Amino acid sequence: FDLINSEDLVILSHEEIFDKANFGEIKPILKKMSKVTSLAKSKKKSGINVLGTIAGTLAITGKHNECISLEKVWHESIPKFEIPIRVVCPYYPQVAPELVDSLVLNHTDDFIR
């Protein structure tokens, strides 16, 4: 609780991010990240680590196009923030093989599953 109370650890649920928006839409994600980056900058943090579960959830539920679109826009948006952001996106081992190549191409860091 100390990390959460001090705001050194921020947990955003899918429900909190999307509210009434469709799951996987990028605008609500970027809006929340803007608030988190502002908080990090005000606390003089050198960067942000993000554990992103949305794309993996889209992939495992068969929403491959939405998954790829989210990954692409997300990774294009990261450099636009004024603080370094490192994203780790866990994927289930049973992600469709035809999706893996696209995920590798759209990831800024190594793709590991």
CORPEFEN-V575588 format. One record per pair of residues at least 6 apart in sequence whose C-alpha atoms are under 7 Angstrom apart, sorted by the first residue. I is the first residue (numbers start at 1). J is the second residue. D is the distance in Angstrom with one decimal. If there is no record, write none. Layout:
BEGIN
I,J,D + I,J,D
END
This chain:
BEGIN
3,9,5.3 + 4,10,6.2 + 17,28,5.9 + 17,29,6.2 + 17,32,6.7 + 18,28,5.9 + 24,54,6.4 + 24,70,6.7 + 26,70,6.3 + 37,83,6.8 + 46,83,7.0 + 47,83,5.5 + 47,84,4.7 + 47,85,5.8 + 48,84,6.3 + 48,85,4.8 + 48,86,6.3 + 49,85,5.9 + 49,86,4.8 + 49,87,6.0 + 50,86,6.1 + 50,87,4.7 + 50,88,6.2 + 51,87,6.0 + 51,88,5.0 + 51,89,5.9 + 52,87,6.6 + 52,88,6.0 + 52,89,4.8 + 53,89,5.9 + 53,90,6.3 + 55,67,5.0 + 55,70,6.7 + 55,71,6.8 + 56,89,6.8 + 56,90,6.2 + 56,91,4.7 + 56,92,6.9 + 58,64,6.7 + 58,66,6.8 + 58,67,5.4 + 59,67,5.7 + 59,95,6.4 + 60,92,6.9 + 60,95,6.0 + 64,99,6.8 + 68,102,6.9 + 68,103,6.5 + 71,106,6.2 + 71,107,6.8 + 72,106,5.3 + 75,107,6.7 + 75,108,6.3 + 78,85,6.5 + 90,113,6.7 + 91,113,5.5 + 92,113,6.6 + 93,113,5.8 + 104,111,5.6
END
